[in-house]
Amino acid sequence: MLKIMEFTQIERIAIAHVLINLMNVDGVVDIRETLYMNQIRNALNISEAEFQAGKEQNALVALLTLRSMNNEKKYAFGVMLKEMIDADGKVDRRELRYFNVVFEAVGMKEAVEDINSKVNDIIK
C-alpha cells in the first residue's frame, strides 16, 4: 500500500518559508508561481496560519528544520524547489543561487544519493 508522505507542522512552515523566498528572489512574483504555491499548500495541507508563520520564520530556523528531515522528505522538497523555479517558465540566476544555498544547507545532495542508491538496489 502506498503511504502518502506527511510533513509535520514545523516542516510545513519551513517549506512555506523557503518557497515564499524563492518566489520573491527575482523581484517578480508570477501568477504561475502563486498557483504552484497554492498547489503545494493544498497537497501538504499548509494552513493559512502556517503559511503566515512561514513568511515570518527565521531563515536559519527554516533551514535547520529542513536539514533534520529524512532523505525521502528532503528529496520531495527538492522536487518542490525545482518545480517552483520552473513555474514561471524562466530560470533566473538568483533563483538558481538561492536553490544552491538551500540544497547545500539542507543536505539534499546526500538525500539524492541515498534515494538513487535505494532505486538502484530495487532495479538490480
Buried (B, 14 or more C-beta within 10 A) or exposed (E): EEEEEEBEEBBBBBBBBBBBBBBEBBEEBBEEBEEBBEEBBEEBEBBEEBBEBBEEBEBEEBBEBBBBBEBEBBBBBBEBBEBBBBBBEEEBEEBEEBBEEBBEBBBBEEBBEBBEEEEEEEEE
